[in-house]
C-alpha cells in the first residue's frame, strides 16, 4: 500500500487544530484526519490524538509511549513494531489493523474494537483490555501475562501459543477460539465461555475455572502438570464430560431441619422437578455438613434456558421449605415419635407435597447408587458364628470404602457409636451394647441408617454376632 507524505509544518498545524478540537469538545479547532498518511519517524509521544482519524496510516515502529489515543481510529493502519506502552486507547478502533510485534504493555484498551486485528507476537502484559472486542483477531504467540480480559469478546480469535499466565479471562467470550499450545498458569477462567473452542495442546496449571462454559469444546490432549510435560489424551467429547460445570442449586438446611426424613425426601423433590422439566436432567451432586447445619448441592445437567434454570431453582427451594414445614407439622401431632416411626411419615409428607404419583423408593441411598436388597432376607440368611474381630474388620473395611460417599450426619453419629462399642475387649459386653443400640434406634431405623455404608453381608454378620 502506498502512503502519502505531508510536510512537517502541515502536520504540526493539523495536530494543533486537533488539540484545540479536543479541549473545546469539538466547538473549536478541527479533528485530525491523517488517514493513509506515512507517520514513520515522527515523535508523537506528547501529541494529543484522542479521537483522531489515523485509519490506514503507516505508524510502523513509531513511539507512542503514554500517548492519549482514546477513541482514535486505527482501522487498517500499520503499527508493526510500534511502542504503545501505557498508551490510553480506550474505545479506540483497530479493525483489521496490523499490530504484529507491537509493545502494548500496560496499555489501556478498555472497550476498544480490535476485530480482525493482527496482534501476533505482540506484548500486552499488564494491559487492560476488559470489555474490548477482538472477534476473529490474531493473538498467536503474544505475551498476555497478567492481561485483564474481563468481559472481553474474543470469538473465533487465534490465541495459539499465547502466554496467558496470570491473566484474568473471567466472563470473557472465547467461543470457537483457538488456543492450541497456549499457556495458562494461574489464569482466571471463571464464567468464561469456551463453547466450541479448540484447546488441543493447552497447558493448564492452578487455574480458576468455576462455572466455565465448555459446550462442544475440542481437546485432543492437554497438559495439567507444572512443567507442561505430562500429556493427557482425550477421546472426542471426553474433556467436556469430565470438566463441564453445570448450573447448581445450593439448598441450605439449619441443624434442626436436615433430618433423616428430609434426606430421604430429597429424591422425591428431584424426581418431581425432572417430571416438570423433562430435558433438565436434575441430579443430586452431594450433601455435606455446614457450620450451621447441612447443605445439599443439586445440578442441572440437561438443556434448559436461563429462565427455566431460575424457575427450577425457585421451585426446588419452595419444595424443600414445604417438606420441612410438613414434617414439623406431623411432628407436632406426634411428639413421642421415635426414629423408627419417624421414617414412616415420608409417605404422608409426599402426599402433602402433591408427589403421590412419583415412583421412587425413598430409602435407596441415592448418592452411592447401592441398593442392598430385602433386609428380611439378609437377617435370615444363616446361623454363622461371627467373632468380634471378624465383625470389626468387616465394618472397618466397609466404612473405609464408603469414605467418599455423602453420608447423612445421623448415619455418621451411629457409625461412631458402633465403632466405639467394637473397641471393647469383652465380647459379651460388646454384644449387649450393640443389642441395646439396635433397640434404641428401632430395627427398621437402624437398618435404614447403616446400610448407606455397610453391605448386606456385614449387616448379616452384625445380626449373627448379637443374636
C-alpha positions in Angstrom: 0.0 0.0 0.0 1.3 3.5 -0.8 1.1 6.1 1.9 1.1 9.8 1.3 3.6 12.2 2.9 2.7 15.6 4.3 5.1 18.4 5.2 6.1 18.7 8.9 4.7 22.2 9.3 1.3 21.0 7.9 1.3 18.1 10.3 2.1 20.4 13.2 -0.8 22.6 12.2 -3.2 19.6 12.0 -2.1 18.5 15.5 -2.6 22.0 16.9 -6.1 22.2 15.5 -6.9 18.8 16.8 -5.7 19.6 20.3 -8.0 22.6 20.3 -10.8 20.5 19.0 -10.4 18.0 21.8 -10.0 20.6 24.6 -13.1 22.5 23.4 -15.2 19.3 23.0 -15.5 20.0 19.2 -16.5 23.6 19.4 -13.2 25.0 18.2 -10.4 23.7 16.0 -10.7 20.7 13.7 -10.4 16.9 14.1 -7.2 15.5 12.8 -7.7 13.4 9.6 -4.5 11.6 8.9 -5.9 8.6 7.0 -3.4 7.0 4.7 -0.5 9.3 5.9 3.0 8.0 6.5 3.9 9.0 10.0 7.1 6.8 10.4 10.0 8.5 12.2 7.8 11.2 13.8 7.7 11.7 17.5 4.1 11.7 18.6 4.6 10.8 22.3 3.3 14.2 23.6 0.7 14.7 20.9 -3.0 14.8 21.7 -4.6 12.3 19.4 -7.8 11.5 21.2 -10.4 10.7 18.6 -8.1 11.3 15.6 -8.6 9.6 12.3 -5.4 7.5 11.7 -7.1 4.8 9.6 -4.9 3.1 7.0 -1.9 5.2 8.3 1.7 4.0 8.5 2.8 4.0 12.1 5.5 1.3 11.8 8.0 1.3 14.6 6.7 4.6 16.0 6.9 5.5 19.7 3.6 6.4 21.2 4.5 5.6 24.8 1.9 7.0 27.2 0.1 8.8 24.3 -3.6 9.9 24.6 -5.3 7.9 21.9 -8.7 7.2 23.3 -11.4 6.8 20.6 -8.8 7.2 17.8 -9.5 5.3 14.5 -6.6 3.0 13.6 -8.7 0.8 11.2 -6.4 -1.0 8.6 -3.4 1.0 9.9 0.1 -0.5 10.1 1.7 -0.3 13.6 4.1 -3.2 13.3 6.9 -3.0 15.9 5.5 0.2 17.4 5.7 1.1 21.1 2.5 1.9 22.8 3.4 1.2 26.4 1.0 2.8 28.9 -0.9 4.4 26.0 -4.5 5.4 26.6 -6.5 3.6 23.9 -10.0 3.4 25.4 -12.7 2.9 22.8 -10.0 3.1 20.0 -10.8 1.3 16.8 -8.3 -1.2 15.4 -10.4 -3.1 12.9 -8.1 -5.1 10.6 -5.1 -3.1 11.9 -1.6 -4.7 11.8 -0.2 -4.7 15.3 2.3 -7.5 14.9 5.2 -7.4 17.4 3.8 -4.2 19.0 4.6 -3.3 22.6 1.2 -2.6 24.3 2.3 -3.5 27.8 0.2 -1.8 30.5 -1.8 0.0 27.8 -5.4 0.9 28.5 -7.5 -0.7 25.8 -10.8 -0.9 27.6 -13.8 -1.2 25.3 -11.5 -0.9 22.2 -12.5 -2.6 18.9 -9.8 -4.9 17.6 -12.0 -7.0 15.3 -9.8 -9.0 12.8 -6.7 -7.1 14.1 -3.4 -9.0 13.7 -1.7 -8.7 17.1 0.5 -11.8 16.7 3.8 -11.8 18.7 2.8 -8.6 20.5 3.4 -7.7 24.1 0.3 -6.9 26.1 1.4 -7.9 29.5 -0.4 -6.0 32.2 -2.7 -4.3 29.6 -6.3 -3.7 30.4 -8.5 -5.0 27.5 -11.7 -5.5 29.6 -14.9 -5.1 27.6 -13.0 -4.9 24.3 -14.0 -6.7 21.1 -11.4 -9.0 19.4 -13.6 -11.2 17.2 -11.5 -13.1 14.6 -8.3 -11.3 15.8 -4.9 -12.9 15.7 -3.1 -13.1 19.1 -0.9 -16.1 18.4 2.4 -16.3 20.4 1.6 -13.0 22.1 2.7 -12.1 25.6 -0.5 -11.8 27.6 0.8 -12.3 31.1 -1.4 -10.5 33.7 -3.6 -9.1 31.0 -7.1 -8.1 32.0 -9.6 -9.6 29.6 -12.7 -9.4 31.9 -15.8 -9.4 29.8 -13.8 -9.2 26.6 -15.2 -10.8 23.4 -12.7 -13.0 21.5 -15.0 -15.2 19.4 -13.0 -17.2 16.8 -9.8 -15.5 17.9 -6.5 -17.3 17.3 -4.5 -17.5 20.6 -2.3 -20.3 19.6 1.0 -20.4 21.6 0.0 -17.3 23.6 1.1 -17.0 27.2 -2.0 -16.2 29.3 -0.4 -16.9 32.6 -1.9 -14.9 35.5 -4.3 -13.3 33.0 -7.9 -12.6 34.0 -10.3 -14.1 31.5 -13.3 -14.2 33.7 -16.6 -13.6 31.9 -14.8 -13.4 28.6 -16.3 -14.9 25.4 -13.8 -17.2 23.6 -16.4 -19.3 21.8 -14.8 -21.1 18.8 -11.4 -19.6 19.6 -8.2 -21.5 19.0 -5.8 -21.9 22.0 -3.5 -24.6 20.6 -0.4 -24.9 22.7 -1.4 -21.8 24.8 0.0 -21.5 28.3 -2.5 -20.8 31.1 -0.8 -20.8 34.5 -2.6 -19.3 37.5 -5.2 -18.0 35.0 -8.7 -16.9 36.0 -11.2 -18.7 33.7 -14.3 -18.2 35.9 -17.5 -17.8 33.9 -15.5 -17.9 30.7 -17.3 -19.1 27.5 -15.1 -21.7 25.6 -18.0 -23.2 23.7 -16.7 -24.8 20.5 -13.1 -23.6 21.2 -10.2 -25.8 20.2 -7.8 -26.0 23.2 -5.8 -29.0 22.0 -2.3 -28.9 23.4 -3.1 -26.3 26.1 -1.1 -26.1 29.3 -3.0 -25.6 32.5 -1.6 -25.1 36.0 -3.5 -23.9 39.0 -6.3 -22.2 37.1 -9.7 -21.0 38.4 -12.5 -22.4 36.3 -15.7 -22.1 38.3 -18.8 -22.0 36.1 -16.8 -22.1 32.9 -18.8 -23.0 29.8 -17.2 -25.6 27.6 -20.1 -27.0 25.5 -18.7 -28.6 22.3 -15.1 -27.8 23.3 -12.4 -29.6 21.3 -9.4 -31.1 23.1 -7.4 -34.0 21.8 -4.8 -33.6 24.5 -3.8 -31.2 27.3 -1.1 -30.8 30.0 -2.1 -30.2 33.6 1.4 -30.5 35.3 3.5 -27.5 36.3 6.3 -28.3 33.7 3.8 -28.9 30.9 5.4 -32.3 30.0 2.8 -34.9 31.1 0.4 -35.2 28.1 -3.1 -36.4 28.8 -5.1 -37.6 25.7 -8.9 -37.3 25.4 -11.3 -39.0 23.1 -13.9 -36.8 21.4 -16.3 -35.3 23.9 -14.4 -36.7 26.9 -12.8 -33.4 28.1 -16.2 -31.7 28.1 -17.8 -34.6 30.0 -15.0 -34.6 32.6 -14.8 -30.8 33.3 -18.1 -29.3 32.4 -19.6 -27.1 35.0 -23.4 -27.3 35.4 -25.8 -24.8 36.9 -26.0 -25.6 40.7 -28.7 -25.2 43.3 -27.4 -25.0 46.9 -30.0 -26.0 49.4 -29.3 -24.9 53.0 -30.7 -26.6 56.0 -30.4 -25.5 59.6 -29.1 -28.1 62.0 -32.6 -29.0 63.2 -34.0 -29.1 59.7 -31.9 -31.7 57.9 -33.4 -34.8 59.4 -33.2 -38.3 58.0 -36.7 -37.7 56.7 -35.5 -34.7 54.7 -32.6 -36.7 53.5 -35.0 -39.4 52.1 -37.4 -36.8 50.7 -34.8 -35.1 48.5 -35.0 -37.7 45.7 -38.8 -37.1 45.6 -38.2 -33.4 45.0 -35.7 -34.1 42.3 -38.0 -36.7 40.6 -40.9 -34.2 40.6 -38.7 -31.5 39.1 -37.5 -33.8 36.4 -41.1 -34.7 35.6 -42.0 -31.0 35.3 -38.8 -30.2 33.2 -38.2 -33.4 31.1 -35.0 -32.2 29.5 -33.4 -30.8 32.7 -31.6 -33.9 34.0 -31.5 -32.7 37.6 -29.3 -34.8 39.9 -28.1 -34.6 43.5 -24.4 -33.9 43.4 -23.6 -34.0 47.1 -24.7 -33.4 50.6 -22.3 -32.1 53.3 -22.1 -30.8 56.8 -22.0 -27.0 57.2 -21.1 -24.9 60.3 -24.8 -24.1 61.0 -26.4 -27.3 59.6 -26.2 -29.1 56.3 -26.3 -28.3 52.6 -27.3 -30.2 49.5 -25.9 -29.4 46.0 -28.2 -30.1 43.0 -27.0 -29.9 39.4 -29.0 -29.2 36.2 -27.2 -31.3 33.6 -29.7 -31.1 30.8 -30.6 -28.4 28.3 -32.7 -25.6 29.9 -33.0 -21.9 29.3 -31.8 -19.3 31.7 -35.4 -18.5 32.7 -36.1 -22.3 33.3 -33.0 -22.5 35.4 -34.3 -19.7 37.6 -37.7 -21.4 37.8 -36.1 -24.7 38.8 -34.0 -23.0 41.5 -37.1 -21.3 43.0 -39.2 -24.4 42.8 -36.5 -26.6 44.5 -36.2 -24.1 47.3 -40.0 -23.9 47.7 -40.4 -27.7 47.7 -37.6 -28.0 50.3 -39.3 -25.5 52.6 -42.7 -27.1 52.2 -41.2 -30.5 53.1 -39.6 -29.0 56.2 -42.9 -27.4 57.3 -44.9 -30.6 56.6 -42.5 -32.6 58.7 -42.7 -30.1 61.6 -46.5 -30.2 61.4 -46.5 -34.0 61.7 -44.0 -34.0 64.5 -46.2 -31.5 66.4 -49.0 -34.1 66.1 -46.7 -37.0 67.1 -44.4 -35.6 69.7 -43.4 -39.0 71.0 -42.3 -40.5 67.7 -39.1 -42.5 67.9 -36.8 -42.7 64.9 -38.3 -45.9 63.5 -41.8 -44.4 63.4 -40.3 -41.1 62.0 -39.2 -42.9 58.9 -42.8 -43.8 58.3 -44.1 -40.3 57.8 -42.3 -39.9 54.4 -45.4 -41.0 52.6 -47.6 -38.5 54.4 -45.2 -35.6 53.5 -45.0 -36.8 49.9 -48.8 -36.6 49.7 -48.8 -33.2 51.3 -46.4 -32.0 48.6 -48.6 -33.5 45.9 -45.9 -36.0 44.9 -48.2 -39.0 45.2 -47.6 -40.0 41.6 -43.8 -40.1 41.9 -42.5 -43.6 41.9 -39.3 -43.8 43.9 -38.0 -45.7 46.9 -37.1 -43.1 49.5 -34.8 -45.5 51.4 -32.4 -46.0 48.5 -29.0 -44.5 49.0 -29.2 -42.1 46.1 -25.6 -40.9 46.5 -23.8 -44.3 46.2 -26.5 -45.8 44.0 -26.3 -49.0 46.0 -29.4 -50.9 46.8 -28.8 -53.7 49.2 -32.0 -55.7 48.8 -34.5 -57.0 51.3 -33.4 -56.7 54.9 -35.5 -59.7 55.9 -33.6 -62.0 53.6 -30.3 -60.6 54.8 -31.1 -61.2 58.5 -32.3 -64.8 57.9 -29.6 -66.0 55.6 -27.9 -68.3 58.1 -26.6 -69.0 61.5 -22.9 -68.4 61.0 -20.6 -68.0 64.0 -19.0 -64.5 63.9 -16.2 -63.3 66.1 -15.7 -59.8 67.3 -12.5 -59.4 65.2 -14.3 -60.6 62.1 -17.1 -58.1 62.6 -14.7 -55.3 63.5 -12.6 -55.9 60.3 -15.7 -56.1 58.1 -17.2 -52.8 59.4 -13.9 -51.0 59.2 -13.5 -52.2 55.6 -17.0 -51.0 54.6 -16.5 -47.6 56.3 -13.2 -47.2 54.5 -14.7 -47.9 51.1 -17.6 -45.5 51.8 -15.5 -42.6 52.9 -16.2 -40.7 49.7 -19.9 -41.2 49.9 -22.2 -38.4 51.1 -23.5 -39.8 54.4 -26.1 -38.2 56.5 -24.9 -36.8 59.9 -27.4 -39.2 61.6 -25.6 -42.1 60.0 -22.2 -40.8 60.9 -23.2 -40.5 64.5 -24.5 -44.1 64.6 -21.3 -45.4 63.0 -19.2 -43.6 65.6 -21.2 -45.3 68.3 -20.8 -48.8 66.6 -17.0 -48.4 66.2 -16.7 -47.1 69.7 -18.6 -50.2 71.1 -16.4 -52.6 69.0 -13.3 -51.3 70.7 -14.4 -53.1 73.8 -12.5 -56.2 74.8 -15.3 -58.2 76.5 -17.3 -59.9 73.8 -20.5 -60.4 75.9 -20.4 -56.7 76.9 -19.9 -55.6 73.2 -22.9 -57.8 72.2 -25.1 -56.4 74.9 -24.2 -52.8 74.0 -24.9 -53.4 70.3 -28.3 -55.1 71.1 -29.2 -52.0 73.2 -28.1 -49.7 70.3 -30.3 -51.5 67.8 -33.2 -51.5 70.3 -32.7 -47.8 71.0 -33.0 -46.8 67.3 -35.5 -49.4 66.3 -34.6 -52.3 64.0 -36.0 -50.6 60.8 -34.4 -47.3 61.5 -31.1 -48.9 62.4 -31.0 -50.8 59.1 -32.0 -47.7 57.1 -29.2 -45.7 58.6 -26.3 -48.2 58.5 -26.9 -49.6 55.0 -25.6 -46.4 53.4 -22.2 -47.8 54.2 -22.5 -51.4 55.4 -23.0 -54.0 52.7 -25.6 -56.8 53.3 -23.0 -59.4 54.3 -21.6 -57.1 57.0 -25.1 -56.3 58.3 -25.8 -60.0 58.4 -22.6 -60.6 60.4 -23.6 -58.0 62.9 -27.0 -59.7 63.5 -25.4 -63.1 63.7 -22.9 -61.7 66.2 -25.6 -60.2 68.6 -28.3 -63.0 68.2 
